[in-house]
Structure formats: C-alpha cells, structure tokens
Amino acid sequence: MRKGVLPVVLLAIVLLLGSWAYSLSSKTRTGISAVKAILVQNCALAGCHRASVSPPAANLDLGTGRFPASVLDVPSSQIQGKLVDTKSPEKSYLLAKIKGTAGIVGDRMPLNRTPLNDTQIQEVETWINSLKSQ
C-alpha cells in the first residue's frame, strides 16, 4: 500500500464503527420517546386516556406528564395483570389491548379509531421487552 493510505482507511473504519455504535445507543435512548409520542397522539385524547378527563378512561392517564409511571408495573383495571409487566413483558396488558389479542376485556385500543400500524405496535413491543433487562 502507498504510504498514507493505511491511516486514511483506519480512520474511515473508526468513523463508520463510531457512527454505527451511536446509532444503536440513539435508538435505545429514543425508544421511550417514540412510544410516548405514539401513545399521546393516539390514546391521550379528550374523552380517552388524558388527565383533563375526570377520571380518564380505565383510570389510565397516558398524558406526557404521567407516562411511563402510569403504566410500569401498574395493575390493570380490567384483568389480573399489569399494564406493562417489567418482569414478564409478554404478559403486558397494554400491548394486548393495542394488538387486539384474544382474551382482552372490551375492544382493541385505540377505541373507535384506526388501530396502530405494525411499525407503531413494534415500537411499543420493543420498548416493553427492553424493560426486562433493566
């Protein structure tokens, strides 16, 4: 190799790896922000899961000031189980309601609105599953 080419190649590799690592950590940091945005936009609406409604539907406030505390290891008002079960994420009732899983009480959420799309559901599911390792 020509003198000076190796340092340039090594620098390019370091920059690419650094960019890739930052992208992974950025996705982890933004997971909760993305889920919050999805829930606020689709669920924390007037007449639904917003504190301005007294009380919010199912006593679940998904407003920006209450999430995620309003769901983490909080018992469901509809079944024996937790809204988001940090020890057993696969049992999280919030996800079952969003997916419309068999066995839920009542209807799929969001009620009387277009269901969340596959990408949004995957974002919520990924965030819930990530809680187990924390």
ROSE-4610 file (N, C-alpha, C; in Angstrom, 1 decimal, always signed):
// ROSE-4610
residu = [M/M/M/R/R/R/K/K/K/G/G/G/V/V/V/L/L/L/P/P/P/V/V/V/V/V/V/L/L/L/L/L/L/A/A/A/I/I/I/V/V/V/L/L/L/L/L/L/L/L/L/G/G/G/S/S/S/W/W/W/A/A/A/Y/Y/Y/S/S/S/L/L/L/S/S/S/S/S/S/K/K/K/T/T/T/R/R/R/T/T/T/G/G/G/I/I/I/S/S/S/A/A/A/V/V/V/K/K/K/A/A/A/I/I/I/L/L/L/V/V/V/Q/Q/Q/N/N/N/C/C/C/A/A/A/L/L/L/A/A/A/G/G/G/C/C/C/H/H/H/R/R/R/A/A/A/S/S/S/V/V/V/S/S/S/P/P/P/P/P/P/A/A/A/A/A/A/N/N/N/L/L/L/D/D/D/L/L/L/G/G/G/T/T/T/G/G/G/R/R/R/F/F/F/P/P/P/A/A/A/S/S/S/V/V/V/L/L/L/D/D/D/V/V/V/P/P/P/S/S/S/S/S/S/Q/Q/Q/I/I/I/Q/Q/Q/G/G/G/K/K/K/L/L/L/V/V/V/D/D/D/T/T/T/K/K/K/S/S/S/P/P/P/E/E/E/K/K/K/S/S/S/Y/Y/Y/L/L/L/L/L/L/A/A/A/K/K/K/I/I/I/K/K/K/G/G/G/T/T/T/A/A/A/G/G/G/I/I/I/V/V/V/G/G/G/D/D/D/R/R/R/M/M/M/P/P/P/L/L/L/N/N/N/R/R/R/T/T/T/P/P/P/L/L/L/N/N/N/D/D/D/T/T/T/Q/Q/Q/I/I/I/Q/Q/Q/E/E/E/V/V/V/E/E/E/T/T/T/W/W/W/I/I/I/N/N/N/S/S/S/L/L/L/K/K/K/S/S/S/Q/Q/Q]
num = [1/1/1/2/2/2/3/3/3/4/4/4/5/5/5/6/6/6/7/7/7/8/8/8/9/9/9/10/10/10/11/11/11/12/12/12/13/13/13/14/14/14/15/15/15/16/16/16/17/17/17/18/18/18/19/19/19/20/20/20/21/21/21/22/22/22/23/23/23/24/24/24/25/25/25/26/26/26/27/27/27/28/28/28/29/29/29/30/30/30/31/31/31/32/32/32/33/33/33/34/34/34/35/35/35/36/36/36/37/37/37/38/38/38/39/39/39/40/40/40/41/41/41/42/42/42/43/43/43/44/44/44/45/45/45/46/46/46/47/47/47/48/48/48/49/49/49/50/50/50/51/51/51/52/52/52/53/53/53/54/54/54/55/55/55/56/56/56/57/57/57/58/58/58/59/59/59/60/60/60/61/61/61/62/62/62/63/63/63/64/64/64/65/65/65/66/66/66/67/67/67/68/68/68/69/69/69/70/70/70/71/71/71/72/72/72/73/73/73/74/74/74/75/75/75/76/76/76/77/77/77/78/78/78/79/79/79/80/80/80/81/81/81/82/82/82/83/83/83/84/84/84/85/85/85/86/86/86/87/87/87/88/88/88/89/89/89/90/90/90/91/91/91/92/92/92/93/93/93/94/94/94/95/95/95/96/96/96/97/97/97/98/98/98/99/99/99/100/100/100/101/101/101/102/102/102/103/103/103/104/104/104/105/105/105/106/106/106/107/107/107/108/108/108/109/109/109/110/110/110/111/111/111/112/112/112/113/113/113/114/114/114/115/115/115/116/116/116/117/117/117/118/118/118/119/119/119/120/120/120/121/121/121/122/122/122/123/123/123/124/124/124/125/125/125/126/126/126/127/127/127/128/128/128/129/129/129/130/130/130/131/131/131/132/132/132/133/133/133/134/134/134]
x = [+0.8/+0.0/+0.9/+0.3/+1.0/+1.0/+2.1/+2.3/+1.2/+0.5/-0.6/-1.9/-2.1/-3.4/-3.9/-3.0/-3.5/-4.1/-3.5/-4.2/-5.5/-5.7/-7.0/-8.0/-7.6/-8.5/-8.9/-7.9/-8.2/-9.2/-9.0/-9.8/-11.3/-11.4/-12.7/-13.4/-12.7/-13.3/-13.7/-12.9/-13.2/-14.5/-14.5/-15.7/-17.0/-16.9/-18.0/-18.5/-17.6/-17.9/-18.5/-17.9/-18.5/-19.9/-20.1/-21.4/-22.5/-22.1/-22.9/-23.3/-22.3/-22.5/-23.4/-23.2/-24.0/-25.5/-25.6/-27.0/-27.7/-27.0/-27.6/-28.0/-27.1/-27.4/-28.5/-28.5/-29.5/-30.9/-31.0/-32.3/-32.8/-31.9/-32.3/-32.8/-32.1/-32.5/-33.8/-34.1/-35.3/-36.5/-36.3/-37.4/-38.6/-38.3/-39.4/-40.0/-39.2/-39.7/-40.7/-40.3/-41.2/-42.5/-42.4/-43.6/-44.5/-43.9/-44.6/-45.4/-44.7/-45.3/-46.5/-46.3/-47.4/-48.6/-48.4/-49.5/-50.2/-49.4/-50.0/-50.9/-50.3/-51.0/-52.3/-52.3/-53.4/-54.3/-53.8/-54.5/-54.8/-53.9/-54.1/-54.9/-56.2/-57.0/-58.2/-58.9/-60.1/-61.1/-61.6/-62.6/-61.9/-60.6/-59.9/-58.9/-57.6/-56.7/-55.8/-56.5/-55.9/-56.4/-55.5/-55.9/-57.0/-57.2/-58.2/-59.6/-59.7/-60.9/-61.0/-62.0/-62.1/-63.1/-62.7/-61.3/-61.1/-59.8/-59.5/-60.0/-60.3/-60.8/-59.9/-60.6/-59.9/-58.9/-59.1/-58.2/-56.8/-56.6/-55.3/-54.9/-54.0/-53.6/-52.3/-52.4/-51.2/-50.6/-51.0/-50.5/-49.0/-48.4/-47.0/-46.4/-47.1/-46.6/-46.7/-47.5/-47.7/-47.0/-46.7/-46.1/-44.6/-43.9/-44.3/-44.8/-44.7/-45.1/-46.5/-47.4/-48.8/-49.0/-48.0/-48.2/-47.2/-46.0/-45.0/-45.4/-45.6/-46.0/-47.2/-48.1/-49.4/-50.5/-51.2/-52.3/-53.3/-53.8/-54.8/-56.2/-57.0/-58.4/-59.3/-58.9/-59.7/-59.4/-58.2/-57.8/-56.8/-56.6/-55.5/-54.2/-53.4/-52.2/-51.8/-50.7/-50.1/-50.2/-50.4/-50.4/-49.1/-48.0/-46.7/-46.0/-45.7/-45.1/-43.6/-42.8/-41.4/-40.6/-41.2/-40.6/-41.0/-42.2/-42.7/-43.4/-42.6/-43.1/-44.2/-44.0/-45.0/-46.4/-46.5/-47.9/-48.4/-47.8/-48.2/-49.6/-50.5/-51.9/-52.0/-51.3/-51.3/-51.0/-50.0/-49.7/-50.8/-51.4/-52.5/-53.7/-54.0/-55.1/-54.8/-53.5/-53.2/-53.2/-52.8/-52.8/-54.2/-55.1/-56.4/-56.3/-55.4/-55.2/-56.5/-56.7/-57.8/-57.7/-58.8/-58.8/-58.8/-58.7/-58.8/-60.3/-60.4/-61.8/-62.1/-63.3/-63.7/-63.0/-62.9/-62.4/-60.9/-60.4/-59.0/-58.9/-57.7/-57.4/-56.5/-56.6/-57.5/-58.9/-59.8/-61.2/-61.8/-62.6/-63.2/-62.3/-61.1/-60.0/-59.3/-58.6/-57.7/-56.7/-56.6/-55.6/-54.2/-53.3/-51.9/-51.4/-50.5/-49.9/-48.9/-48.4/-47.4/-46.2/-45.7/-44.5/-44.7/-45.8/-46.1/-46.2/-46.9/-47.0/-45.7/-44.8/-43.5/-42.7/-42.8/-42.1/-42.5/-43.8/-44.3/-43.8/-43.9/-43.4/-41.9/-41.2/-39.7/-39.4/-40.0/-39.8/-40.2/-41.3/-41.8/-40.8/-40.4/-39.4/-38.1/-37.7/-36.4/-36.4/-37.5/-37.6/-37.1/-37.3/-36.9/-35.5/-34.6/-33.2/-32.7/-33.6/-33.2/-33.3]
y = [-1.2/+0.0/+1.2/+2.3/+3.5/+4.1/+4.8/+5.5/+6.5/+6.5/+7.4/+6.9/+5.8/+5.2/+4.5/+3.7/+2.9/+3.8/+4.9/+5.8/+6.3/+6.6/+7.0/+5.9/+4.7/+3.5/+3.3/+3.3/+3.1/+4.2/+5.4/+6.5/+6.3/+5.8/+5.6/+4.4/+3.4/+2.3/+2.8/+3.5/+4.1/+4.9/+5.8/+6.7/+5.8/+4.8/+4.0/+3.2/+2.7/+1.9/+2.9/+4.0/+5.0/+5.5/+5.7/+6.1/+5.0/+3.7/+2.6/+2.4/+2.6/+2.4/+3.6/+4.8/+5.9/+5.7/+5.1/+4.8/+3.8/+2.8/+1.8/+2.5/+3.2/+3.8/+4.9/+5.6/+6.6/+6.0/+4.8/+4.1/+3.7/+3.2/+2.9/+4.1/+5.2/+6.4/+6.9/+6.8/+7.3/+6.4/+5.1/+4.2/+4.7/+5.2/+5.7/+6.9/+7.8/+9.0/+8.7/+7.7/+7.3/+6.7/+5.8/+5.2/+6.3/+7.2/+8.3/+9.1/+9.4/+10.1/+9.3/+8.0/+7.2/+7.2/+7.0/+6.9/+8.3/+9.4/+10.7/+11.0/+10.7/+11.1/+10.2/+9.0/+8.0/+7.7/+7.9/+7.5/+8.6/+9.5/+10.6/+11.7/+11.4/+12.4/+12.7/+13.8/+14.1/+13.0/+12.6/+11.5/+10.2/+10.1/+8.8/+8.9/+8.6/+8.4/+9.7/+10.8/+12.1/+12.6/+13.2/+13.7/+14.8/+15.5/+16.5/+15.9/+14.6/+13.9/+13.4/+13.6/+13.2/+12.0/+10.9/+10.3/+9.9/+9.7/+9.2/+7.8/+7.4/+6.0/+5.0/+4.1/+3.0/+3.5/+4.8/+5.4/+5.4/+5.4/+5.4/+6.7/+7.4/+8.7/+8.5/+8.6/+8.5/+9.8/+10.9/+12.2/+12.3/+13.3/+13.4/+13.5/+14.0/+14.2/+12.9/+11.9/+10.7/+9.5/+9.5/+8.3/+8.4/+7.3/+5.9/+5.4/+6.3/+5.9/+5.3/+5.8/+5.4/+4.0/+3.4/+2.0/+1.0/+1.4/+0.4/-0.3/-1.6/-2.5/-2.0/-1.3/-0.8/-1.9/-2.3/-3.3/-2.8/-3.7/-3.3/-3.3/-2.4/-2.3/-3.3/-4.0/-5.0/-6.4/-6.8/-8.2/-8.2/-9.5/-9.6/-9.7/-8.6/-8.5/-7.0/-6.8/-5.4/-4.8/-3.5/-2.8/-3.1/-2.8/-3.1/-3.9/-5.2/-6.0/-6.1/-5.4/-5.3/-6.6/-7.5/-8.8/-9.9/-9.7/-10.6/-9.8/-9.2/-8.3/-8.9/-10.2/-10.9/-10.9/-10.6/-10.6/-9.2/-8.2/-6.8/-6.6/-6.2/-6.0/-4.8/-3.8/-2.6/-3.1/-3.9/-4.4/-5.3/-6.1/-7.0/-6.1/-5.0/-4.2/-3.4/-3.1/-2.4/-3.4/-4.6/-5.6/-6.2/-6.1/-6.7/-8.2/-8.6/-10.1/-10.7/-12.0/-12.7/-12.7/-12.6/-12.6/-11.3/-10.2/-8.9/-8.6/-7.7/-7.3/-6.0/-6.1/-4.9/-5.0/-3.8/-3.7/-3.4/-3.6/-3.2/-1.7/-1.3/+0.2/+0.6/+1.8/+2.9/+2.7/+3.0/+2.7/+3.7/+3.2/+4.0/+4.8/+4.3/+5.0/+3.9/+4.4/+3.4/+2.8/+1.4/+0.8/+1.3/+1.1/+1.5/+0.6/+1.1/+0.4/-0.6/-1.5/-2.5/-1.9/-0.8/-0.2/+0.4/+1.0/+1.6/+0.5/-0.5/-1.7/-2.3/-2.4/-3.0/-2.1/-0.8/+0.2/+0.0/-0.1/-0.3/-1.6/-2.7/-4.0/-4.1/-3.4/-3.4/-2.7/-1.6/-0.8/-1.7/-2.3/-3.1/-4.2/-4.9/-6.0/-5.6/-4.3/-3.8/-3.6/-3.4/-3.1/-4.3/-5.5/-6.7/-6.7/-6.2/-6.3/-5.1/-4.2/-3.1/-3.3]
z = [+0.0/+0.0/+0.0/-0.6/-0.6/+0.8/+1.1/+2.4/+2.5/+3.7/+3.9/+3.7/+2.9/+2.6/+3.9/+4.5/+5.7/+6.8/+7.2/+8.2/+7.7/+6.5/+6.0/+6.0/+5.7/+5.8/+7.2/+8.1/+9.5/+10.1/+9.7/+10.1/+9.6/+8.4/+7.8/+8.6/+9.0/+9.7/+11.1/+11.8/+13.1/+13.0/+12.0/+11.9/+11.6/+10.8/+10.5/+11.7/+12.5/+13.7/+14.7/+14.9/+15.8/+15.5/+14.2/+13.7/+14.0/+13.7/+14.0/+15.5/+16.3/+17.8/+18.3/+17.8/+18.2/+17.7/+16.5/+16.0/+16.9/+17.4/+18.3/+19.6/+20.2/+21.5/+21.4/+20.2/+20.0/+19.9/+19.3/+19.2/+20.5/+21.4/+22.8/+23.5/+23.4/+24.1/+23.6/+22.3/+21.8/+21.9/+22.3/+22.4/+23.2/+24.4/+25.3/+24.7/+24.1/+23.4/+22.3/+21.5/+20.4/+20.9/+21.9/+22.5/+23.1/+23.8/+24.4/+23.3/+22.2/+21.1/+20.5/+20.4/+19.8/+20.7/+22.0/+22.9/+23.1/+23.2/+23.3/+22.1/+20.9/+19.7/+19.5/+19.9/+19.6/+20.8/+22.0/+23.2/+24.2/+24.4/+25.4/+24.8/+24.4/+23.7/+24.6/+24.3/+25.1/+25.0/+26.2/+26.2/+26.4/+26.4/+26.5/+27.7/+27.4/+28.5/+28.7/+29.1/+29.3/+30.6/+31.4/+32.7/+32.7/+31.6/+31.6/+31.6/+31.4/+31.5/+33.0/+33.7/+35.1/+35.3/+35.6/+35.5/+34.1/+33.7/+32.4/+32.2/+31.0/+30.8/+31.4/+32.1/+32.9/+33.9/+34.3/+35.3/+34.8/+33.5/+32.9/+32.2/+32.7/+32.2/+31.4/+30.1/+29.2/+28.8/+29.5/+29.2/+29.4/+28.8/+28.8/+30.2/+31.1/+32.5/+33.3/+32.9/+33.7/+33.1/+31.8/+31.2/+31.4/+31.7/+31.8/+33.2/+34.2/+35.5/+35.6/+34.7/+34.8/+34.2/+33.7/+33.1/+33.7/+34.2/+34.6/+35.9/+35.8/+36.9/+37.6/+36.9/+37.4/+37.1/+38.1/+37.8/+36.8/+36.0/+35.0/+35.8/+35.4/+36.0/+35.4/+34.3/+33.6/+33.8/+34.1/+34.3/+35.5/+35.9/+36.9/+36.1/+36.2/+35.5/+35.5/+34.9/+34.9/+33.5/+33.4/+32.1/+31.4/+32.0/+31.5/+32.6/+32.3/+33.3/+33.0/+33.8/+33.6/+33.8/+34.6/+34.8/+33.8/+33.3/+32.3/+31.2/+30.3/+29.3/+28.4/+28.2/+27.3/+27.9/+29.2/+29.8/+29.9/+29.3/+29.4/+28.7/+29.5/+29.0/+28.1/+28.3/+27.3/+25.9/+25.7/+24.4/+23.8/+24.7/+24.3/+23.8/+24.5/+24.1/+22.8/+22.6/+21.3/+20.2/+20.4/+19.3/+19.1/+20.1/+20.0/+20.2/+21.1/+21.3/+21.9/+21.5/+22.1/+23.6/+24.3/+25.8/+26.5/+25.7/+26.3/+26.7/+27.6/+28.0/+27.2/+26.6/+25.7/+24.4/+23.8/+22.4/+22.3/+21.1/+20.8/+21.0/+21.4/+21.5/+20.3/+19.9/+20.5/+20.0/+20.9/+20.7/+19.7/+18.8/+17.7/+16.9/+16.8/+15.9/+15.1/+14.2/+13.4/+14.3/+14.3/+15.1/+14.8/+15.7/+15.5/+14.3/+13.5/+12.4/+13.0/+12.1/+12.6/+13.1/+12.5/+13.0/+14.4/+14.6/+15.9/+17.0/+16.6/+17.6/+17.9/+16.9/+17.1/+18.0/+17.8/+18.7/+20.1/+20.4/+21.7/+22.3/+21.5/+21.9/+22.2/+21.4/+21.6/+22.9/+23.1/+24.4/+25.6/+25.5/+26.7/+26.9/+25.9/+26.0/+26.5/+26.2/+26.7/+28.2/+28.8/+30.2/+31.1/+30.6/+31.3/+31.7/+30.9/+31.1/+32.0/+32.4/+33.2/+34.6]
